[in-house]
């Protein structure tokens, strides 16, 4: 039964253990799961201490992001030199051949935070490897110290920034009112144990109807990985709904098995661009998850936040699989029917 629920998760493309079991880096990975691992790998840079940040296979894109920020902050406090290695410690977004032949997948999305190359680090006298396990929370995005660390040290790839700005200007620049961002999770968020339960399509329809009633030409920027949700809202509201052309599916297995070129790399790119576009909106309706919290984290605006919360899913995988369908969806649908009858 547990394997059934595990199969519903987004899984890494590169099998770290299979590909690297006899590899030096697998040994490091094994020794540093629950503790820092310090070693000497050569004679270079004897007066410097490198702190290698790794998370393999890690979690979702923004979970990995905040994980890195927390460890960069830790390293700087200790006067270590932070090094992010997503080449030898692959994530869910790595492929055997990445876009542009980039080896360290971090460099696809963000500028390198250090002038030191991995080959130099791994020939140096003082190297510390981070623990693989570090608790990350949505509340970390509200940490002012982490935001300062991000602003001072992490630069998003300029081409990605340009794409997000171009898309926003192309679709919303002529709009009298700044678009309202909508983040609507589906797929695995509905069934994942101990995660926040997402809104239903009916919650979002009621929200949109009320906004259109206030301002008939309001436009919405929709972020959803659920193809069914996108299709319903696009058919119902037409040009008022705008979305980035990201990969969407109704089955979680499609995220694992898609045959499009560089699928894993592109999932990360699309998530990052969507998160940036959301950050340009003045108002966002959302559930508790990493993407909108990233948008609040990087935004320079005072965004109006409208949270739709249905509580936390069960920690039991079996109960978690059914809870949203039994306790959230029917009540939400009933509220929608009542709204339609009495609006």
TAKA-V724529 format. One record per helix or strand of 2 or more residues. SS is the DSSP state (hx for helix, st for strand). FROM is the first residue (numbers start at 1). LEN is the number of residues. If there is no record, write none. Layout:
ss,from,len
SS,FROM,LEN
SS,FROM,LEN
This chain:
ss,from,len
hx,2,5
hx,16,5
hx,24,8
st,37,3
st,50,4
hx,61,17
st,81,4
hx,99,3
hx,106,4
hx,118,4
st,127,3
hx,138,5
hx,144,10
hx,158,15
st,180,4
hx,187,4
hx,201,14
st,220,4
hx,227,14
st,241,2
hx,252,6
hx,263,17
st,283,4
hx,290,9
st,304,4
hx,317,26
